[in-house]
Amino acid sequence: MITPPPIQPGATIAIISPASAPKPEKLQRGIDYLISKGFKVKEGKHLKGKNKYLTGRGPEQVEDIHWAFADDEVDLILCSRGGYGTPRFLDDLDYELIAQHPKFFAGYSDITALQCALGVETGLVTLSGVMAAVEMADENGIDPFTESTFWDLLMKPMTGQILKNPEDVPHTVLSPGAGEGQLVGGCLSLFNNLMATPYFPDVAGSIMVLEDIGENVQHIDRMLSQFKMAGFFNGDERINGLMIGQLIGAWEDGDEDDFTLDELVRDIIGPVDFPIVTNVAYGHGMRKMTLPLGAQVRLNGDEGSLTLL
């Protein structure tokens, strides 16, 4: 896997919209934030485009992705927001061009599909977390914990960094122990939907991280069951560790008949000899870690910490 070198103060950041269109006022707040941090900002040609719930019809998003990677002045490609649509154009990307211009690429949610494809096709480590028209656009300012973990990954050498929840957010250990492997996953529904495509990563021996928003308990049940049947938990494709982050809306909008997450893990995954940690500060919440998908990591299940190797 390819990890780009740390970016420097005053670096150039390209903002693109591969999924849904950002709200103009939020996008501007995000741009203003980046400029206030001393960065230069370049806007993708189709950054503010709109086609129903998408930014464009596919060619527009592909054009902006190719432009951002090919521009050697750009040090970081930052997605404006997530939403919908990135799986539509994965077959149309020029992965050879992208591989020739490796650089940091950051986003999450629907961007997960694009990040998986970049990892599989080019070996690029990408950052899952923080987007220009979301966290950087918060009216109250970006959360300090969210901010520091994001910029630390970008501006300091990754090797040796230890990522874990803020002190006032306890993690939960459902299976103790430690494991090492390549970090894979992201938004659960997008990651699940990539199975049986060329863009799904090799999960055997990996550390898997999952989060989502707006998926009910029954959907989570179904997706974890599919992972079990694929052998991720006890078969030939067995992982070395599982981190479950924020599952926003699953239980808040549920009812009394819903299984708890602990019960789902117990019933579907069963007893395993690898660590399982839940309540990880990662996902769609405004206070969270940014995680480097594709990087080699060590998960300490007891401490709930992730060491970048």
N, C-alpha and C positions, 0 to 999 in steps of 0.2 A: 504494500500500500504506500501511497505517496502523501506525505504530510508537508504542506508548503512551509517555508520559513516564516518566523514571526513577522508581522507587519510593523512598520515604524511610525512614530508620530508624524502626522501630516500626510499619511498614506491616502491613496485615491480609492474611493469606494463607488462601485457601480450599483445602482438600484434598478431591479427589474421586477416584473410581475408575471411569473410563469403560470400562476393559477387564476384567482379572481382579482377583480379590480379594486384597488384601495380607495377609501373615501378621501377626497382631495385634502380636507382639513387635517386628517390624521397623517397623510403622507407628508404634508408640509411641516407638521410638527416634528416628524422623524428626521426630515432633512435638516431642519433648524438645529435639532439636537446634535447631529453628526458634525455640522459646521461649527457648533459651539465647542466641540471636542477637538477642533483643529484639523479635521479631515477635509479633503477635497471630495466633492460629490459629482458623479456623472449620472445622468438619467437615461435609461433605455428609451429608444424611440417610441416604443409602445407601452411604456410604463403606466400611462393613464388611460389606455384603451379600454373598451367595454363591448362585450358581446354576450348579452343576457347575463348569466352568472359567471362568465369567463372574461378574461382580458381580451382575447382575440379568437381567431378561428384555428389556431395551431401554428401556421407559418409565422405569425407575428411573434409569438412567444419564442419559437425556435430562433428567429432572427436575432432577438435580443440576447438570448443565451449565447449564441455564437459570437456576437459582437463583444459581449462582456469578457468572454474567455480570450478572444483574439487580441483585444486591446492590451498591449503590454504595459500601458500606464496604470492599469487597474490592478490593485492589490487584493481587494476583497469584493466578492459579488454578494450582495445582500438582497434577499427577497423582500418585497414590500409587505406581503401578507400571504396567507394560505388560501383555503377555500376549496376550489374544485378544478379539475381539468388536466393536471400534469400527466396522468397516464395516457392521455389521448395522443401525445406526440413523441413518446419515448422512442418509437421506431424511426423517427425522422431526424434525430440528432446526429451530428457529425462527431462521433466519439474520438476519432483520430485527431481532429482539430483540437478538441478539448484536452486530450492527453498531451498534446504538444505545448499547451499553455496552462500548466497546473497552477491553481491559486485557490485561496479560501473561498468557500461557497457556504452561505448560511441561510437557514430557513427551517421550518418544521410544518406539521400538520399535513396538508395535501402535498407539500414539497417533499415529503418522505419518499414518494414514488420516484421522483427525479433523483434524489440522493442515493437511493438504492441502485438505480441505473448507472449513475456516475461511478459509484463504487465498483460495481461488477465490470463495467465496460472500460474504465480507465484506471482503476486502482486508487482513485482520489479519496482521501479522508475529508469528510464534510462536517460542518457544525450544525447540530440540531438544537435550535433555540434562538430566540430573539429576532424580530423582524422590524423593519423601518416604520411601518404604519400600524404596528401593534404595541409592543413593549416600549419602543422608543417614542411612541406618540401618546403615551398615557398623559392625561391632563394633569395628574399629580406628579409627573416625573417618573422615570424608570426606577423600579425598585433597586435599592443599593446592592442587595445580594445578587440579583439577576444581572445587574450591570457589571459588577466586579468579576463574576465567574466568566462572563462572555468575553470581556476584554483581556482577562488573564490568559485565556486559551489562545487568543489572537496575537497578543503582543509579547508573550513570554514563551520560552521553549516548553513544549508539551510534556516531554519525558520527565517523570518524577512528580508532576502535579497530582494532587489528591483532591478528588471531588466528593463532597458529601453534603447532606442537608444542613441548613442553618441550625444553630444550636437549639432554637425553640421549636423546631419541627422534627419530632422523633420519628425514626424509621421503625418498621416492624419486621421482625425476623420470622419467616414461616418455615425456613429450613436453614440450619446453620452451616458453617464451613466457608471455604474459599475456592475460587476458580479463576482460571486465566483463559483468555481467548480474544478474538476479534469482536469488537462491539458492533452488534447489528440490531436493527429494529427501527423504532420510531413510533409514528402514529399507527396504532394497532390495526384499524380497518384498512388503511392503505397498504401496510405491510402484508396483511393477510390476503388482500386482493391480488398481490403480485405473484403469489404461489403459482407454479406451473408456467411461468413466463421466463424469458431469458434474463430478466432483470432481478430475479429473486436471489439474494446472496446465499452462499454455502453456509448453513448455520451449524453444521457439525463442529463441536468443540468451541462454539462461540459463547459470548456473554450477550444475552438477549435483553433488550429494554423495550418496554411497551407502555404507551399512554394513549388517551383518546378523550374526545369530548362528544356528548350527545348520543352515545351508544348505550342502549339500555342493557340491563343485566343479562337478558336472554341472548342478545347479540354477542356479548362478551363470552358467555357460556359456549355459544356455537363456534366462535373463532378459536378459543382455547382447545375445544374438542377436536377441531380440525388439525391444530398443531400436534395434539397428542397422536392422532391417527397417522400423521406424517412421520412419526418417530422422533420428534424433537425432545421429548421428555424421558423416553426410556427405550429408544430404538437405535437404529444405525446412524440417525442424524442427531443424536443426543447432544444437547447443549451443555456448557460447563457452568452456567449460572443464569439466573433470571432476576431482572429488576422490573418492578411494576410501579409506574409513576402515577400521575394524576389521571383519574378516570372521572372527569367532570360530568355531572349530570346523571351518572349511572344509578347512584343510590339516592341522590337528592330528589330525583323525579320518579323514584320507584314506588313499590307498595310493599305491604307486609309479607307477601309470599315470595319476595326475592331472596335468593341466597346471598349471603355476605361474600366478600372477596375471599376471606379465609376459607369459607365452605367450598367455594368454586375451586380453589387451588387444591384443597384436600380431596375433593371428590373427583376432579378431572385429572389433575397432575399426579396426585398420590404421593407416597413417600419416595423421596429421591435422595441421592448422595451428592447433590450440588446445592449451592446456596440459593435461596429465594428470599428477596427483600422487597417489601411493599412500602407504600407511603413515601416513595422517593420523590423529592422535590424536582420534578421534571415533567414537562408537558405543556398544556394550554393555560395553566395558571400564570399570573403575572409575576409570581415569585418563584423562581426556579433556576436550576443549573442549565448550562449549555453543555451538551455531550458531543464528543467527536466520533461520529459513526465511521467505522472502518479501522479505528485505532486499536492497537493491542492494549489490553487492560487487565488488571487484576481486581476482582470483586472480593472484598472481605465482607462476608455475609453478616458476621457478628457486629462489626462496626458500621455496616452500611456504607462503606467507603469504596471508591473506585480509584485505583492508582493507574496512571497512564505510564505504560512501559516503553 
